[in-house]
């Protein structure tokens, strides 16, 4: 399992943009729909933690 802590970098009309790492090196960017984040009760300004696990198949 891999856990990634990401911070809010900016937002578009429909998405929040989260990033981690340094630009050009190990930077990762994740765009999530505002409606999904808001419906889950997540405050994007506090950042997010993404958990990655191997698929079942």
MMTF fields as JSON, N, C-alpha, C and O atoms, coordinates in Angstrom:
{
  "mmtfVersion": "1.0.0",
  "mmtfProducer": "UNKNOWN",
  "numBonds": 227,
  "numAtoms": 228,
  "numGroups": 57,
  "numChains": 1,
  "numModels": 1,
  "chainsPerModel": [1],
  "groupsPerChain": [57],
  "chainIdList": ["A"],
  "bondAtomList": [4, 2, 8, 6, 12, 10, 16, 14, 20, 18, 24, 22, 28, 26, 32, 30, 36, 34, 40, 38, 44, 42, 48, 46, 52, 50, 56, 54, 60, 58, 64, 62, 68, 66, 72, 70, 76, 74, 80, 78, 84, 82, 88, 86, 92, 90, 96, 94, 100, 98, 104, 102, 108, 106, 112, 110, 116, 114, 120, 118, 124, 122, 128, 126, 132, 130, 136, 134, 140, 138, 144, 142, 148, 146, 152, 150, 156, 154, 160, 158, 164, 162, 168, 166, 172, 170, 176, 174, 180, 178, 184, 182, 188, 186, 192, 190, 196, 194, 200, 198, 204, 202, 208, 206, 212, 210, 216, 214, 220, 218, 224, 222],
  "bondOrderList": [1, 1, 1, 1, 1, 1, 1, 1, 1, 1, 1, 1, 1, 1, 1, 1, 1, 1, 1, 1, 1, 1, 1, 1, 1, 1, 1, 1, 1, 1, 1, 1, 1, 1, 1, 1, 1, 1, 1, 1, 1, 1, 1, 1, 1, 1, 1, 1, 1, 1, 1, 1, 1, 1, 1, 1],
  "groupList": [{"groupName": "UNK", "atomNameList": ["N", "CA", "C", "O"], "elementList": ["N", "C", "C", "O"], "formalChargeList": [0, 0, 0, 0], "bondAtomList": [1, 0, 2, 1, 3, 2], "bondOrderList": [1, 1, 2], "singleLetterCode": "X", "chemCompType": "L-PEPTIDE LINKING"}],
  "groupTypeList": [0, 0, 0, 0, 0, 0, 0, 0, 0, 0, 0, 0, 0, 0, 0, 0, 0, 0, 0, 0, 0, 0, 0, 0, 0, 0, 0, 0, 0, 0, 0, 0, 0, 0, 0, 0, 0, 0, 0, 0, 0, 0, 0, 0, 0, 0, 0, 0, 0, 0, 0, 0, 0, 0, 0, 0, 0],
  "groupIdList": [1, 2, 3, 4, 5, 6, 7, 8, 9, 10, 11, 12, 13, 14, 15, 16, 17, 18, 19, 20, 21, 22, 23, 24, 25, 26, 27, 28, 29, 30, 31, 32, 33, 34, 35, 36, 37, 38, 39, 40, 41, 42, 43, 44, 45, 46, 47, 48, 49, 50, 51, 52, 53, 54, 55, 56, 57],
  "secStructList": [7, 3, 3, 3, 3, 3, 3, 3, 3, 3, 3, 7, 1, 1, 3, 3, 3, 3, 3, 3, 1, 7, 6, 6, 6, 6, 7, 3, 3, 3, 3, 3, 3, 2, 2, 2, 2, 2, 2, 6, 6, 7, 7, 4, 4, 4, 7, 3, 3, 3, 3, 3, 7, 7, 7, 7, 7],
  "xCoordList": [0.841, 0.0, 0.89, 1.966, 0.412, 1.145, 0.213, -0.919, 0.686, -0.107, 0.59, 1.791, -0.184, 0.349, -0.403, -1.623, 0.312, -0.287, -0.173, 0.909, -1.306, -1.344, -1.981, -2.86, -1.525, -2.057, -2.801, -2.503, -3.762, -4.529, -3.652, -3.091, -3.537, -2.739, -3.62, -3.298, -4.72, -5.679, -6.969, -7.094, -7.917, -9.17, -9.625, -9.361, -10.315, -10.929, -12.418, -12.861, -13.167, -14.614, -15.241, -16.208, -14.699, -15.309, -14.419, -14.909, -13.106, -12.179, -11.289, -11.031, -10.828, -9.754, -8.484, -8.517, -7.365, -6.068, -5.185, -4.853, -4.806, -3.941, -2.577, -2.479, -1.512, -0.155, 0.68, 0.373, 1.749, 2.789, 4.096, 4.117, 5.187, 6.515, 6.956, 6.225, 8.16, 8.756, 8.573, 8.655, 8.325, 8.121, 9.337, 10.48, 9.061, 10.126, 10.825, 11.52, 10.65, 11.317, 10.292, 10.061, 9.682, 8.731, 7.319, 6.52, 7.021, 5.726, 4.608, 4.743, 3.505, 2.289, 1.14, 1.081, 0.232, -0.934, -2.176, -2.21, -3.201, -4.465, -5.593, -5.679, -6.456, -7.633, -8.843, -9.07, -9.627, -10.85, -12.015, -11.889, -13.147, -14.344, -14.752, -14.783, -15.063, -15.492, -16.711, -16.798, -17.646, -18.869, -18.569, -19.204, -17.619, -17.263, -16.616, -16.944, -15.693, -14.99, -15.968, -15.969, -16.79, -17.758, -18.8, -19.159, -19.291, -20.285, -19.732, -20.481, -18.407, -17.77, -17.497, -17.045, -17.769, -17.544, -16.083, -15.698, -15.271, -13.832, -13.553, -14.036, -12.77, -12.33, -11.024, -9.99, -11.032, -9.827, -8.666, -7.509, -8.953, -7.881, -7.018, -5.889, -7.538, -6.77, -5.889, -5.099, -6.018, -5.256, -5.973, -7.013, -5.396, -5.978, -4.873, -3.696, -5.272, -4.376, -4.965, -6.123, -4.168, -4.57, -3.927, -2.715, -4.738, -4.222, -4.294, -5.34, -3.17, -3.084, -2.812, -1.862, -3.675, -3.503, -3.572, -4.168, -2.965, -3.004, -4.435, -5.156, -4.844, -6.191, -6.407, -5.456, -7.659, -8.023, -7.8, -7.642, -7.786, -7.645, -6.214, -5.922],
  "yCoordList": [-1.17, 0.0, 1.237, 1.255, 2.269, 3.521, 4.655, 4.741, 5.522, 6.667, 7.946, 8.121, 8.834, 10.082, 11.252, 11.344, 12.142, 13.355, 14.438, 14.697, 15.067, 16.063, 17.346, 17.317, 18.471, 19.764, 20.412, 20.164, 21.235, 21.955, 23.04, 23.869, 23.034, 24.043, 25.12, 26.305, 24.723, 25.684, 24.972, 23.761, 25.724, 25.121, 25.751, 26.922, 24.952, 25.43, 25.58, 25.459, 25.835, 25.979, 24.678, 24.716, 23.533, 22.247, 21.308, 20.298, 21.611, 20.685, 21.357, 22.56, 20.522, 20.911, 20.258, 19.109, 20.972, 20.436, 20.263, 21.232, 19.016, 18.684, 18.278, 17.67, 18.619, 18.257, 17.808, 18.084, 17.106, 16.747, 16.663, 16.481, 16.795, 16.701, 17.99, 18.979, 17.954, 19.125, 19.069, 18.008, 20.228, 20.324, 19.779, 20.137, 18.913, 18.379, 17.16, 16.451, 16.903, 15.743, 14.656, 13.779, 14.719, 13.695, 14.261, 13.76, 15.306, 15.964, 15.06, 14.388, 15.06, 14.363, 15.344, 16.156, 15.267, 16.138, 15.276, 14.308, 15.647, 14.922, 15.93, 16.841, 15.765, 16.609, 15.814, 14.698, 16.386, 15.751, 16.699, 17.907, 16.149, 16.956, 17.605, 16.952, 18.886, 19.61, 18.954, 18.847, 18.519, 17.921, 16.655, 16.425, 15.829, 14.603, 14.927, 14.319, 15.889, 16.278, 16.911, 16.576, 17.817, 18.498, 17.529, 17.612, 16.61, 15.618, 14.695, 14.196, 14.47, 13.609, 14.357, 13.761, 15.656, 16.444, 16.764, 17.031, 16.742, 16.997, 18.476, 19.076, 19.062, 20.448, 20.426, 20.062, 20.801, 20.7, 21.549, 21.236, 22.615, 23.48, 22.757, 23.175, 21.668, 20.881, 19.836, 19.168, 19.69, 18.675, 17.338, 17.187, 16.372, 15.034, 13.986, 14.271, 12.787, 11.632, 10.626, 10.23, 10.21, 9.25, 7.91, 7.831, 6.853, 5.516, 4.715, 4.654, 4.1, 3.31, 1.871, 1.567, 0.979, -0.442, -1.198, -0.731, -2.353, -3.217, -3.684, -4.0, -3.728, -4.167, -5.643, -6.411, -6.021, -7.404, -8.35, -9.554, -7.83, -8.698, -8.955, -9.662],
  "zCoordList": [0.0, 0.0, 0.0, 0.598, -0.686, -0.819, -0.394, -0.87, 0.499, 0.932, 0.48, 0.686, -0.138, -0.668, -0.045, -0.176, 0.627, 1.163, 0.098, -0.428, -0.212, -1.277, -0.762, 0.099, -1.303, -0.901, -2.067, -3.235, -1.719, -2.733, -3.347, -2.63, -4.657, -5.35, -5.959, -5.877, -6.563, -7.089, -7.45, -7.268, -7.958, -8.376, -9.675, -9.946, -10.473, -11.704, -11.428, -10.286, -12.45, -12.283, -11.771, -11.01, -12.183, -11.832, -11.023, -10.519, -10.878, -10.236, -9.196, -9.239, -8.254, -7.344, -7.862, -8.305, -7.815, -8.257, -7.036, -6.353, -6.765, -5.644, -6.18, -7.246, -5.433, -5.85, -4.669, -3.509, -5.01, -4.037, -4.78, -5.998, -4.053, -4.656, -5.32, -5.355, -5.842, -6.48, -7.99, -8.609, -8.556, -9.999, -10.755, -10.469, -11.718, -12.547, -11.977, -12.704, -10.678, -10.076, -9.797, -10.63, -8.624, -8.224, -8.081, -7.29, -8.848, -8.757, -9.26, -10.282, -8.521, -8.916, -8.817, -7.894, -9.766, -9.785, -9.908, -10.668, -9.144, -9.167, -9.24, -8.416, -10.229, -10.367, -9.908, -10.376, -8.989, -8.518, -8.726, -8.524, -9.13, -9.333, -8.02, -6.976, -8.08, -6.887, -6.251, -5.028, -7.079, -6.541, -5.739, -4.709, -6.184, -5.455, -4.119, -3.1, -4.125, -2.899, -1.912, -0.728, -2.403, -1.544, -0.996, 0.178, -1.828, -1.387, -0.304, 0.537, -0.329, 0.67, 1.975, 2.952, 1.989, 3.199, 3.454, 4.592, 2.418, 2.548, 2.334, 1.373, 3.237, 3.09, 2.305, 2.866, 1.033, 0.203, 0.714, 0.433, 1.456, 1.975, 3.004, 3.262, 3.599, 4.573, 3.901, 4.568, 2.58, 1.854, 1.892, 2.532, 1.193, 1.135, 1.268, 1.047, 1.628, 1.607, 0.643, 0.778, -0.333, -1.333, -1.007, -0.807, -0.953, -0.695, -1.992, -2.638, -2.367, -3.585, -3.204, -2.482, -3.71, -3.442, -4.75, -5.721, -4.769, -5.943, -6.183, -5.237, -7.449, -7.804, -7.508, -7.365, -7.422, -7.102, -8.287, -8.087, -9.504, -10.69, -11.025, -11.989]
}
